[in-house]
Amino acid sequence: MDHLLHQFFDFFGMPSVGLPAVFFSAFISATLLPVGSEPILFGYITINPHYYWIAIGVATIGNTLGGMFDWWLGLLSRNSFESLKGPTHGRMQRWLEARGPKMLLLSWLPGFGDPLCLAAGWLRLPWRPCLAYMAAGKLFRYLTMTWLLTLIPTSFWQQLGQWLHLT
């Protein structure tokens, strides 16, 4: 398994000590681009298990900053296109405004979390509470995902590597 992961990181030109790769993949995956950071984080943790908490922290910071980038884009869009904002009292808007920054605890959800961060900026929700709730949600995401991936037996990953002709 370790050999397979080393090959993977070498293929993409990433060093085996790839905390910058963990950070950038987490940042990019928090934007509206359809990229996942969990494979890189899980691979890094598998190769360097003694850096588990550091890698989780780096991924959480990167993903939170990416979410705040979405928040900023939402705010910028609202300020730039105020006259194009459409209906002001839609059902979704009322739901988001009623929950405020707490809704960003759900910012880790695939397909829903990134637009949620954008909507928080659009609604001009205060950035400090948004940052705090977003960070908590992102931390929960990485702790849950890495824990679930560690439950999968090593034999599965080895079989997958053989099936994909990577080993």
C-alpha positions, 0 to 999 in steps of 0.5 A, spaced: 500 500 500 505 504 501 509 503 495 502 504 491 501 511 494 509 513 493 508 512 486 501 516 486 505 522 489 511 521 485 506 521 478 504 527 480 510 530 482 508 531 489 514 530 495 512 524 500 512 530 505 506 533 501 503 538 506 503 543 501 499 538 496 494 537 502 493 544 503 492 546 496 488 540 494 483 542 500 483 549 498 481 548 491 476 543 493 472 548 497 471 552 491 466 551 486 471 546 482 469 539 482 475 536 486 476 532 492 481 533 497 480 526 501 484 522 496 490 526 497 489 527 505 488 520 506 494 518 502 499 523 505 496 520 512 497 513 510 504 514 508 506 519 514 501 517 520 505 520 525 503 527 522 495 525 522 493 531 526 498 536 523 495 533 516 488 534 518 489 541 521 492 543 514 487 540 510 481 544 515 485 550 514 486 550 507 478 548 506 476 553 510 480 558 507 477 556 500 470 556 503 471 563 505 474 565 498 467 563 496 464 567 501 468 573 499 466 571 492 458 571 494 459 578 497 463 581 491 457 578 487 452 582 491 456 588 491 457 588 484 450 586 481 446 589 487 440 591 481 441 583 478 439 580 485 432 577 483 427 576 488 429 578 495 424 574 499 425 567 496 424 561 500 431 559 500 433 566 502 429 566 508 431 559 510 438 561 510 437 568 513 433 565 519 439 560 520 445 565 519 452 563 520 450 556 523 448 554 517 455 553 515 456 547 519 453 544 513 459 547 509 462 540 508 457 537 504 458 535 497 454 539 492 451 543 497 457 546 502 460 550 497 454 554 494 452 555 501 458 559 503 457 563 496 450 564 499 453 566 506 457 572 502 451 574 498 447 575 504 452 579 507 453 574 513 458 577 518 465 573 516 467 572 523 462 567 525 462 564 518 469 563 519 468 559 525 462 555 523 465 553 517 472 551 520 468 546 525 464 543 519 470 542 515 474 539 521 468 534 522 468 533 514 476 531 515 475 527 521 469 523 519 472 522 512 479 519 514 476 515 520 471 512 514 477 510 510 481 507 515 475 502 516 477 499 509 481 493 510 488 494 506 487 488 502 481 492 499 486 498 497 491 492 494 486 489 490 484 496 487 491 497 486 492 491 482 485 492 478 487 498 476 494 496 474 498 501 479 502 495 482 
